[in-house]
């Protein structure tokens, strides 16, 4: 009983939190490279946006993430007014050990009518 009371006091004193456990930010795949952890079923996150194009990083389920990326590109360039100019896995960082490279699947796009992307 006394231990339970002390534990409760400790939680209250520390400002107990209702926050969910943090999600991992990276996972190691079968080849040993580190990849961002999937967030939900799929996510297309804007990494860079320029006047006439940008870069979107896909994580989780690729189909769901690509659907979200399509929505982001359409919001930026207009519906059906963009071209994917590059898509694939890219090195995004190197671990401190220098033996593994963190990678992410990214889509580079250009708004139609843009020159010199």
C-alpha positions as CSV (number, residue, x, y, z in Angstrom):
1,X,0.0,0.0,0.0
2,X,2.8,2.4,0.9
3,X,4.6,1.7,-2.3
4,X,1.5,2.4,-4.4
5,X,1.0,5.7,-2.6
6,X,4.6,6.6,-3.2
7,X,4.3,5.7,-6.9
8,X,1.1,7.8,-7.2
9,X,2.8,10.7,-5.4
10,X,5.7,10.4,-7.8
11,X,3.5,10.4,-10.9
12,X,1.6,13.5,-9.7
13,X,4.8,15.3,-8.7
14,X,6.3,14.7,-12.1
15,X,3.2,16.0,-13.9
16,X,1.9,12.6,-15.1
17,X,1.2,12.6,-18.8
18,X,-1.6,11.2,-20.9
19,X,0.7,11.2,-23.9
20,X,0.9,8.0,-25.9
21,X,4.3,6.3,-26.2
22,X,6.4,7.9,-28.8
23,X,6.6,6.2,-32.2
24,X,10.1,5.1,-33.4
25,X,11.6,7.5,-35.9
26,X,13.5,4.8,-37.8
27,X,13.6,1.1,-38.5
28,X,16.3,-1.1,-39.9
29,X,15.3,-3.1,-42.9
30,X,16.5,-6.6,-44.0
31,X,19.5,-5.1,-45.9
32,X,20.7,-3.2,-42.8
33,X,19.8,0.2,-44.0
34,X,17.8,2.5,-41.7
35,X,14.4,3.7,-42.9
36,X,11.9,6.1,-41.3
37,X,9.3,4.2,-39.3
38,X,5.8,4.0,-40.9
39,X,3.3,6.4,-39.5
40,X,-0.2,4.7,-39.8
41,X,-1.3,3.1,-43.0
42,X,0.6,5.5,-45.2
43,X,1.8,9.1,-45.2
44,X,3.0,11.6,-47.9
45,X,4.9,14.3,-46.1
46,X,6.0,17.5,-47.9
47,X,9.8,17.8,-47.5
48,X,10.4,20.7,-49.8
49,X,8.1,23.0,-51.8
50,X,9.4,25.5,-54.3
51,X,7.5,27.8,-56.6
52,X,7.1,25.2,-59.4
53,X,7.6,21.8,-57.7
54,X,8.8,20.0,-54.7
55,X,9.7,16.8,-52.9
56,X,7.3,14.5,-50.9
57,X,8.5,11.7,-48.7
58,X,6.4,8.5,-48.6
59,X,6.2,6.3,-45.5
60,X,4.1,3.3,-44.5
61,X,1.8,1.7,-47.1
62,X,3.1,3.1,-50.4
63,X,-0.3,3.2,-52.1
64,X,-2.0,5.1,-49.3
65,X,1.1,7.4,-49.1
66,X,1.1,8.1,-52.8
67,X,-2.6,9.0,-52.7
68,X,-1.8,11.6,-50.1
69,X,1.2,12.8,-52.1
70,X,-1.1,13.2,-55.2
71,X,-3.4,15.3,-53.1
72,X,-0.5,17.5,-51.9
73,X,0.8,17.9,-55.5
74,X,-2.7,18.7,-56.8
75,X,-3.1,21.3,-54.1
76,X,0.2,22.9,-55.0
77,X,0.0,22.8,-58.8
78,X,-3.6,22.2,-59.6
79,X,-5.5,19.0,-60.4
80,X,-3.7,16.9,-63.0
81,X,-1.2,19.7,-63.5
82,X,2.0,18.1,-62.3
83,X,4.6,15.6,-63.4
84,X,6.6,13.3,-61.3
85,X,10.2,13.8,-62.5
86,X,11.9,11.4,-60.1
87,X,10.8,8.7,-57.6
88,X,12.8,6.3,-55.5
89,X,14.8,5.6,-52.4
90,X,17.2,8.3,-51.4
91,X,19.9,8.5,-48.8
92,X,18.8,11.1,-46.1
93,X,21.4,10.7,-43.4
94,X,24.3,8.6,-42.1
95,X,24.3,7.0,-38.7
96,X,27.1,8.1,-36.4
97,X,28.8,4.7,-36.8
98,X,29.3,5.5,-40.5
99,X,28.3,2.0,-41.5
100,X,24.6,2.5,-42.3
101,X,22.8,5.0,-44.4
102,X,19.2,6.1,-43.5
103,X,17.0,6.1,-46.6
104,X,13.5,7.3,-47.5
105,X,11.3,6.9,-50.5
106,X,10.8,10.3,-52.1
107,X,8.8,11.7,-55.0
108,X,10.1,14.8,-56.8
109,X,7.5,16.6,-58.9
110,X,7.2,19.6,-61.1
111,X,4.2,21.7,-61.8
112,X,3.3,21.5,-65.6
113,X,4.6,24.5,-67.4
114,X,7.6,24.9,-65.1
115,X,11.0,25.3,-66.6
116,X,14.4,24.4,-65.0
117,X,13.3,22.3,-62.0
